[in-house]
Amino acid sequence: MSRPRDLGSAFQVENDFVEADLDTAFALLYAAEMQSLSGDHANALRAIEEAGKAVVDGQRRLPGLNDSDRERLSVQLKRVRDVIERIRLNLK
């Protein structure tokens, strides 16, 4: 007899992926800041665009999370998205 799939594990995997997307976005924002400080605005903008894609990926994964994780990570993704938009405007 097969065991039912442990949904808690599935939720945790999706949670881990969203947190990885947030980590990626933060790393790219840091890279963009360093590139901007060194005068490399073209690469800074590319890093910002990639950070935005990481946030979109995280948002796409939110429906696979349990309610409390979805709410918590949704707020974090929105904050990062807002930071990305502010930085993008400053770099243009």
N, C-alpha and C positions, 0 to 999 in steps of 0.2 A: 504494500500500500504506500503510495507516495505521500510525502508530508506537504501540507499547505505552505505556500510561500510566506515567509516572514515579512509582513508589510512594514514592520518597524525597521528592518534592515534596508528595505527599498527607500523608505523615507530618509534614512540616514545617508544613503548613497547620494540621493538628490541634494540633500542638505550640504554634503561635502562638495559637490560640484558647484553649487551656488557660492559657497565660501571660497572655493578656488577661483571662481570668476571675479569675486571681489578682490582677492589677493592679486590677481593679474592686473585688474584695473588700477589698484594702488601702486603696483610696481611700475606700470606704464606712466602713471601720473608723475611719479618720482623721476623717471627717465625724461619725461617731457620737461620737467622743471630744470633738470641739469642741462639738457640740450638748449633750452631757452636761455639760461644763464651764460652759456658759452657762445651764444649768438646764432645757434643753429636752429632757426625758427621753422624751417621746412621739416626737419626730422622731429622737432617738438610737436608740430601739428599732426604728423603721422602717428606718433605715439598717443596723442590725444584721441585720434580716430580709432585706434586699436583699443584704447581703454573704453571708448563708447561701445564698441562691439562686444567687449567682455561683459559690460553691464546689460546689454540687450540679451546676450546668452543667459545671464543669470535670471533676468526677468522671464525669459522663455521657460525656464525650469521651475519657476515658482508654483505652478499648478500641481506639481508632483510632490509638494511638501505638505506636512501636517499644518494645521491652522496656526499654531503658535510660531513655528519656524517661518512660515510664509509671511506672517505679519512682521516679525522681527527683521527678516532679510529684505523684505520689500522696502522697509524704511531705510535700511542701509544702502540699498541699490539706488533709491531716489536721491539720497544725500550725495552719493558719488556722482550720479548723473548731473546733479545741479552744479557740483564742483567742476566737472568736465566742461559744462556749458560756459561757466564763468571764465575758466582758463582759455577756452577756445576763443571767446570774444576778446580777451586781452592779447592773444597772440596774432590776431588778424589785423 
